[in-house]
Amino acid sequence: MEIIHIQNSEEFAKKLGEKLTLSVFPSNVRKFACGELCVSLPKPFYEAVVVASTVTNDDWIELFLLLDALRDAHRIILCMPYMGYARQDKKHLNEAQSAKLFARFIDTFNIAECVLTDCHSEPPFHTPIIHTSATELFAKEIAKKYSPEEIAIVSPDVGGAYRAEQVAKALDVSPIICSKKRSLFGKPISVEVTGDVKNKICILIDDIVDSGATLCHATDALLDCGCKDVVAYVTHGVLSDGAVECLEKSRLSRIILTDSIRLKDKLSAKFERISIVSLIAETIRCIL
């Protein structure tokens, strides 16, 4: 078994290789003047762990081409620390159900197992899926820094309540939910806090921070309800353009992200990183 990765997942793949004592190889990628990608293998692979965090459209195309190049491999384990397009899982009239579509694409390849981490939705794969989550890691980190009496575990929206509940259960505290009211264009305009957070340190638990708006609105609502401080633990730091500036200016005191996505820019001391490589390595070790 060897590891091969797409371009944006090199650092994660190398750390994973060290944990599993496996050789790590990059795919060979060329880009034509028109923007088309051409992907080839550095050598033949009999068994491979493919590491790919699919943040951009090019990441997806590179992954699909890499999987096609591996069509003669005997066994492929696909490791996606972050799976893009999983947020588009609802069925709306005249709108693409993208999470389902990309799951169908993945199913066309010869993949033995697919390892996902805190996937936003449950993609309808036929390929066997192994789910991993950073919630246990978050709970351990929180327990080192705070006592249960001084904290409140909070979901910034109703959709993420399950993750907050998992962390709260591990810490033996009650979870608190923020519910958002949105405008016609989907932007949050108000946040209602269900629970008492007065004089507490509120810890927001979420799977993705993209624009940063959800965390910022939730933070303002919690502080307006009388909490002492707000910290966020988020698995996937997508951090679209303007997100870092938004979070820097926010009333959040700290934002803790995992290393599921390579960060483009160097972040300030307000941001911290914790690694999920050991979590993924242990999962893969169990199925090798």
C-alpha positions in Angstrom: 0.0 0.0 0.0 1.2 3.5 -0.9 -0.2 7.0 -0.7 -0.8 9.3 -3.7 -2.3 12.8 -3.4 -3.7 15.6 -5.4 -1.7 18.9 -5.4 -3.5 20.7 -2.5 -3.2 17.8 -0.1 0.6 17.3 -0.1 1.2 18.3 3.5 -1.6 16.2 4.9 -0.5 13.2 2.8 3.1 13.4 4.0 2.0 13.5 7.6 -0.3 10.6 7.0 2.5 8.7 5.3 4.7 9.2 8.4 2.0 7.9 10.7 1.3 4.8 8.6 5.0 4.4 7.4 3.9 4.4 3.8 5.6 5.9 0.8 4.0 9.1 -0.5 3.8 10.2 -4.1 2.3 13.3 -5.8 0.3 12.9 -9.0 1.8 14.5 -12.1 -0.4 17.4 -13.2 -0.1 19.5 -16.3 -2.4 22.4 -17.2 -3.0 23.3 -20.8 -3.4 26.9 -21.8 -7.2 26.6 -21.9 -7.2 25.4 -18.3 -7.7 21.7 -18.9 -5.8 19.4 -16.5 -3.9 16.3 -17.5 -3.1 13.9 -14.6 -0.7 10.9 -14.8 0.9 8.6 -12.3 4.6 8.7 -11.3 4.6 4.9 -11.4 2.2 2.0 -11.4 0.2 1.4 -8.2 -1.1 -1.9 -7.0 -2.8 -0.7 -3.8 -3.1 3.0 -3.0 -4.5 5.5 -0.5 -5.7 8.5 -2.4 -5.6 11.7 -0.3 -7.7 14.6 -1.6 -9.4 17.5 0.0 -11.8 18.8 -2.7 -12.1 22.5 -2.0 -12.1 23.9 -5.5 -13.5 22.7 -8.8 -10.0 22.0 -10.0 -9.5 19.8 -7.0 -12.5 17.7 -8.0 -11.3 17.4 -11.7 -7.8 16.5 -10.6 -9.2 13.8 -8.2 -11.4 12.3 -11.0 -8.6 12.2 -13.4 -6.3 10.7 -10.8 -8.8 7.9 -10.0 -9.2 7.2 -13.7 -5.4 6.9 -14.0 -5.5 4.4 -11.1 -8.1 2.2 -12.9 -5.8 -0.8 -13.0 -5.0 -0.7 -9.3 -6.1 -3.7 -7.3 -7.4 -1.7 -4.3 -8.0 2.0 -3.7 -8.9 3.7 -0.4 -10.1 7.2 -1.0 -9.4 9.6 1.9 -11.2 12.9 1.7 -10.4 15.0 4.8 -12.8 17.6 3.3 -15.5 16.8 0.7 -16.7 19.9 -1.2 -20.2 20.2 -2.5 -21.6 18.1 0.4 -23.5 21.2 1.6 -25.7 21.1 -1.5 -27.7 18.1 -0.3 -31.3 19.4 -0.3 -33.7 18.7 -3.1 -35.1 21.9 -4.6 -37.1 22.4 -7.7 -35.0 23.2 -10.8 -31.7 23.0 -8.7 -28.9 20.5 -8.9 -28.6 18.2 -5.9 -24.8 18.4 -6.1 -23.9 16.2 -3.1 -25.8 13.3 -4.7 -24.3 14.0 -8.1 -20.7 13.9 -6.8 -21.4 10.7 -4.9 -22.6 9.1 -8.2 -19.3 10.2 -9.8 -17.3 8.7 -7.0 -19.2 5.4 -7.3 -18.1 5.0 -10.9 -14.5 4.3 -9.8 -13.0 1.2 -8.4 -12.8 2.4 -4.8 -12.8 -0.2 -1.9 -13.5 2.3 0.9 -14.0 6.0 1.2 -12.9 7.8 4.5 -14.7 11.1 5.2 -14.3 13.5 8.0 -17.2 15.6 9.4 -18.9 15.5 6.0 -21.7 18.2 6.0 -24.3 15.7 4.8 -24.6 12.0 4.3 -23.7 11.5 0.6 -25.6 8.6 -0.9 -22.6 6.6 -1.9 -22.8 2.9 -2.9 -19.1 2.8 -2.2 -18.5 1.8 1.5 -18.0 4.9 3.6 -16.1 5.2 6.9 -17.0 8.3 8.8 -14.6 10.0 11.1 -15.2 13.1 13.3 -13.1 15.7 15.0 -15.7 16.1 17.8 -13.9 13.7 20.1 -10.6 15.5 19.5 -12.4 18.8 20.2 -13.8 17.5 23.4 -10.4 16.4 24.7 -8.8 19.8 23.8 -11.7 21.6 25.5 -11.4 19.4 28.6 -7.7 20.4 29.0 -8.5 24.1 29.0 -11.8 24.5 30.8 -13.9 23.1 33.6 -17.4 21.9 32.8 -18.9 24.5 35.1 -17.5 27.5 33.2 -18.4 26.5 29.6 -21.4 26.2 27.4 -21.2 24.1 24.2 -23.1 25.8 21.4 -24.2 25.0 17.9 -24.2 28.2 15.7 -27.3 26.8 13.9 -29.9 24.1 14.1 -28.3 22.0 11.4 -25.1 21.5 13.3 -26.8 20.6 16.6 -25.7 16.9 16.4 -22.0 17.8 16.5 -22.4 20.2 19.4 -24.5 17.5 21.3 -21.7 15.0 20.8 -19.1 17.3 22.3 -21.4 18.3 25.1 -22.1 14.7 25.9 -18.4 13.9 26.1 -17.9 16.9 28.5 -21.1 16.1 30.5 -22.7 19.5 29.8 -25.9 20.5 28.2 -25.7 21.8 24.6 -27.2 25.2 23.5 -28.5 25.9 20.0 -28.6 29.1 18.0 -31.3 29.4 15.4 -30.9 31.7 12.5 -33.5 33.7 10.6 -32.5 34.4 7.1 -33.3 36.9 4.4 -34.6 36.0 1.0 -31.0 35.8 -0.2 -30.0 33.3 2.5 -28.0 35.7 4.6 -28.6 35.5 8.4 -30.4 38.6 9.7 -31.0 37.5 13.3 -29.9 34.8 15.8 -31.9 33.4 18.7 -30.1 31.7 21.5 -32.0 28.8 23.2 -30.5 28.4 26.7 -28.8 30.4 29.5 -25.2 31.5 28.6 -24.8 34.3 31.1 -21.3 34.5 32.5 -20.3 31.4 30.6 -17.4 30.8 28.1 -19.3 29.8 25.0 -17.6 27.3 22.7 -19.1 27.1 19.2 -18.8 23.8 17.4 -19.2 23.7 13.6 -18.1 21.6 10.7 -17.3 24.3 8.2 -16.3 28.0 8.3 -16.6 29.5 4.8 -17.5 33.2 4.8 -17.4 33.4 8.6 -20.8 35.1 8.8 -22.5 32.3 10.7 -19.8 32.3 13.5 -19.8 36.1 13.6 -23.6 36.4 14.0 -23.7 33.6 16.6 -20.9 35.3 18.6 -22.7 38.6 18.7 -25.9 37.0 19.8 -24.1 35.0 22.6 -22.2 38.0 23.9 -25.4 40.1 23.8 -27.0 37.4 26.0 -24.3 38.0 28.7 -21.6 35.3 28.1 -18.0 36.1 29.1 -16.2 34.9 26.0 -16.7 33.0 22.7 -14.4 30.5 21.2 -15.0 28.4 18.0 -13.8 24.9 17.2 -14.4 24.2 13.5 -13.3 21.1 11.5 -12.9 22.6 8.0 -11.4 26.0 7.4 -12.6 26.8 3.9 -12.1 30.5 4.5 -13.3 32.1 1.3 -12.2 35.5 0.2 -12.9 38.0 3.0 -13.5 35.4 5.7 -10.2 35.8 7.5 -10.8 39.6 7.7 -14.4 39.0 8.9 -13.2 36.7 11.7 -10.3 38.9 12.7 -12.7 41.8 13.2 -15.3 39.7 15.0 -15.8 39.4 18.7 -14.5 35.8 18.7 -11.5 35.5 20.9 -10.1 32.3 19.3 -10.8 30.1 16.3 -9.5 26.5 16.3 -9.3 24.8 13.0 -8.1 21.3 12.0 -5.6 20.7 9.2 -8.2 19.0 6.8 -7.7 21.9 4.4 -4.4 23.5 3.4 -4.5 27.2 4.3 -3.5 29.7 1.6 -2.5 32.5 4.0 -0.6 32.7 7.2 -3.1 33.5 10.0 -2.8 35.6 13.1 -2.5 34.3 16.6 -6.3 34.4 16.9 -6.3 31.2 14.8 -5.0 27.8 16.1 -4.6 24.5 14.3 -5.0 21.0 15.6 -4.3 17.9 13.5 -6.7 15.1 12.5 -3.9 13.1 10.8 -3.7 10.6 13.7 -7.5 10.2 13.7 -7.4 9.4 9.9 -4.3 7.2 10.2 -5.9 5.0 12.9 -9.0 4.6 10.8 -7.0 3.6 7.7 -4.8 1.3 9.8 -7.9 -0.6 10.9 -9.0 -1.3 7.3 -5.6 -2.1 5.7 
